[in-house]
Amino acid sequence: MTSTTGAVCPHCGWPDGAEPFQVVSRHSTAAGHTVWTRCGCGSLQVRVVDERGMRIVSRSRPAAATQPCPAGC
């Protein structure tokens, strides 16, 4: 799912302009930075930071909830 105009995460409502829940990696580019982040709901996001500001250019669905161990581990 691509989001360049959304103001909030479509999965949980967290504001796109707010601090991400977790920064996964950060890479310098010729035009600025690419920052991979994870939202509180588990959605992985690609943020581009350049002279125009920050925008989310791609976002995944939230991470699947972990299932309890059926054997009671």
N, C-alpha and C positions, 0 to 999 in steps of 0.2 A: 504494500500500500504506500503510495507516495503522498506526502503532505508538505506542500510549500505554503499553503494559505491557512491551514488550521491553527487555531489559537490554543487548543487543548488536545491531549491524547484522546483519540476516539474510543479507546478501550476503558480508560479509568477516569478521564477528565482532568488529569494533572496538567497545569499550564505549560505549553511548549517553551515559554520564555523563562520558566523557573529553573532552578538548579536541578540537574538530573539526579536520579537516585544513585547511580553509579557510573563513573567514567571507566569504560572498558579499555579504550586505547585512544591515543591522540597522535596525529601525523601532520607534519608540516607539508604544505604544497606551495607551488609557485604563487598562487593567489591568496593563500591564507592558511587555514587549518581544516582538517577533516577530523571530527571527533565522533567515535563510536560510544554510545551511552546506552544504559539500560534504565527504563522507566521503573517506577515502583511496582507496576503491574507485571513486569517481566518483558515488556516489548523492547526489542533491540532497535535503536535509532541511529541513523547516520546524520550528523549535524555538520553543516558547512559553515565556517566562520571566516568571513572576508570583509572587504571594505564596505559591503552592503549590510553587514550585521550577521546574525545567526539565523539559519533556517534549517528545518528538518527536511531532508530530501528523500528519505526512505525510512520506513518503519515496518517492523514485523508484528505479528500477532503476539499476544502475551504468551509467556512460557506456560506450558501445560502444568497443571498442579501435579505434584508427585503423588503417586498412589501408595497407600500403605502396603507394607510387605504382607502378602497373603499368609505366610507361614508364621507371622508374629516375630520376625527377626527383630 
